[in-house]
Amino acid sequence: MALSDKPRIGVLAGDPSGIGPEVAARLLADAAAMQLAEPVLIGDAAVFEAGAKTAGVPLAFITSRELLPVPLPVAPPIAQVSAAAGAFTLATLRAAVDAFESGRIAALVFAPLNKQAMKVAGLAEEDEMHYLAGRLGFHGLCSEINAADKLWTTRVTSHVPLRAVADLITAPGVCDAARLLARLMGDHLGRAPRLAVAGLNPHAGEGGLMGTEEVEIIGPAVRQLQAEGLDVTGPLPADTLFIAARRGDFDGVVTMYHDQGQIATKLLGFERGVTIHAGLPMITTTPAHGTAFDIAGAGKANPGPILAAWSLAACLVQRGLDHSCR
């Protein structure tokens, strides 16, 4: 593939106190990955170079790439939450949006961020996805979709306290999550995906004995989706539906809250897990793992997830997908 044929994808090193710079360096040194797209580094050269040193990667893999500079005034401590790291992370996200809107990049792949650091630095939004949506001026539906090989999951509620989940489950929310997953998966697969919808309560409520959300909210939402022509089954007990999904009965799963899907997805494919910020005008992917402070700076980080995130972003760009919901 000629250089001019490759999509240009922005690369962020993530939180500089975690394993992000290391896995970003490992990505940039991967010859097969670099055949898929042309990287545009966004951040401080010193952060990427520090990652290369940790990873044992030659600096040439960093210094030979185009860089859109975002300075890091003071190097934050390794393996610690800090306002300095959070502020730098937010600055790189802003620069990535500017690069996308000016046509310099077609998509974004970022190494793991730290939500606590960003909050300490002043992040007002729920998470980085909603921060990006605000910077992009996007007011439609967006949601995290997690991809582990062929199985994709999304959720009706995300980064909220567990005690708030039940009150946030609504039929429109279930429908919106399923429609977005069906749209993106359908574009990616070239066919209508087979989706499962999880219940909220143990055993999917046992007909109302263990909770009524399945009877009153989730079940009617599933029937609405079926009436629209989507291939949707549910609500199903969350503790068994992933067995069927792993067997290949479903392409995607709609869960009700964060850990209900994340635990299962990461057990099924942690080394390859990717998070997609679905719905945003800018295709955005990231590893499904966190900043891993316990191994930061040790040279032990597995690049598998960021390589998968890069491959998926390149594929989505090459397909010319516009998965925004406007």
URLINMO-V461967 format. One record per backbone hydrogen bond with DSSP energy under -0.5 kcal/mol. NH is the residue of the N-H (numbers start at 1). CO is the residue of the C=O. Records with the same first field share a line. If there is no record, write none. Layout:
BEGIN
NH: CO, CO
END
This chain:
BEGIN
5: 2
6: 2, 3
7: 36
9: 7, 38
10: 107
11: 40
12: 109
13: 42
15: 112
18: 15
19: 291
20: 15
23: 19
24: 20
25: 21
26: 22
27: 23
28: 24
29: 25
30: 27
31: 29
34: 30
35: 31, 32
36: 33
37: 33
38: 7
39: 37
40: 9
41: 66
42: 11
43: 68
47: 44
48: 44
49: 45
50: 46
51: 47
52: 48
53: 49
54: 50
55: 51
56: 52
57: 52
61: 58
62: 59
63: 59
64: 60
65: 62
66: 39
68: 41
69: 67
70: 43
73: 71
79: 17
80: 77
86: 82
87: 83
88: 84
89: 85
90: 86
91: 87
92: 88
93: 89
94: 90
95: 91
96: 92
97: 93
98: 94
99: 95
100: 96
101: 97
102: 98
103: 100
104: 99
105: 99
106: 8
107: 8
108: 283
109: 10
110: 285
111: 12
115: 113
118: 114
119: 115
120: 116
121: 117
122: 119
123: 118
131: 127
132: 128
133: 129
134: 130
135: 131
136: 132
137: 133, 134
138: 133
141: 325
143: 278
145: 276
146: 153
147: 274
148: 146, 151
151: 148
152: 150, 251
153: 146
154: 253
155: 144
156: 255
157: 256
160: 158
164: 161
165: 161, 162
168: 164, 165
169: 165, 166
170: 168
174: 170
175: 171
176: 172
177: 173
178: 174
179: 175
180: 176
181: 177
182: 178
183: 179
184: 180
185: 181
186: 182
187: 183
188: 184
189: 185
190: 186
191: 186
195: 193, 231
196: 252
197: 233
198: 196, 254
199: 236
204: 201
205: 202
206: 203
207: 204
208: 205
209: 205, 206
210: 205
211: 208
216: 212
217: 213
218: 213
219: 214
221: 217
222: 218
223: 219
224: 220
225: 221
226: 222
227: 223
228: 224
229: 226
230: 225
231: 193
232: 230
233: 195
235: 197
236: 197
240: 237
241: 237
242: 238
243: 240
244: 240
245: 241
246: 242
247: 243
248: 244, 245
249: 244
251: 194
252: 194
253: 152
254: 196
255: 154, 253
258: 158
261: 257, 258
262: 258
263: 259
265: 261
266: 262
267: 263
268: 264
269: 265
270: 266
272: 269
273: 269, 270
274: 147
275: 286
276: 145
277: 284
278: 143, 276
280: 277
283: 106, 281
285: 108
286: 275
287: 110
288: 273
295: 292
296: 292, 293
298: 295
300: 295
303: 301
307: 303
308: 304
309: 305
310: 306
311: 307
312: 308
313: 309
314: 310
315: 311
316: 312
317: 313
318: 314
319: 315
320: 317
321: 316
323: 321
325: 279
326: 324
END
